[in-house]
Amino acid sequence: MKKFAWLWMAALCFTTLSLTGCGGSGETQVIEAPAVEEEDEAMAGMTEEEYAAEMEKSMQ
């Protein structure tokens, strides 16, 4: 009988969590990624050809 009670309590807990979610509010939240201002900082002040030439030098 104790096993049945433990199984019933476990089922109740899992059912409650699935209905409310882990946050407890029952609603999902979408978190936006921070805005990226400029991604190509390595190329600041350089043309693509100059950057490619410098990368070629660094690979040798």
C-alpha positions in Angstrom: 0.0 0.0 0.0 2.9 2.3 0.7 4.3 1.8 -2.8 0.9 2.8 -4.3 0.9 6.0 -2.1 4.5 6.9 -3.2 3.6 6.3 -6.9 0.5 8.4 -6.6 2.4 11.3 -5.0 5.1 11.1 -7.7 2.5 11.1 -10.4 0.8 14.1 -8.8 4.1 16.0 -8.5 5.1 15.3 -12.2 1.6 16.3 -13.4 1.6 19.5 -11.4 5.1 20.5 -12.7 4.1 19.7 -16.3 1.0 21.9 -16.0 2.7 24.9 -14.3 6.3 24.6 -15.7 9.4 25.0 -13.6 8.9 28.8 -13.1 5.6 28.3 -11.5 3.7 30.9 -13.5 2.6 28.5 -16.2 3.7 30.8 -19.0 6.8 30.6 -21.1 9.1 33.6 -21.4 11.3 34.6 -24.4 14.5 36.2 -23.6 16.0 38.3 -26.4 19.7 38.2 -27.1 21.6 41.4 -26.5 22.1 43.6 -29.6 25.4 43.3 -31.4 26.6 46.7 -32.6 29.5 45.7 -34.8 30.8 42.2 -35.4 33.8 42.8 -37.6 36.0 44.7 -35.1 39.1 42.9 -36.4 38.6 44.6 -39.8 38.1 48.1 -38.3 39.8 50.6 -40.7 40.8 47.9 -43.2 39.4 46.9 -46.6 38.6 43.2 -47.2 41.7 42.9 -49.4 44.0 44.3 -46.7 42.4 42.0 -44.1 42.8 39.0 -46.3 46.5 39.9 -47.0 47.1 40.2 -43.2 45.4 36.9 -42.5 47.5 35.2 -45.2 50.7 36.6 -43.6 49.7 35.4 -40.2 49.1 31.9 -41.5 52.6 31.5 -42.8 
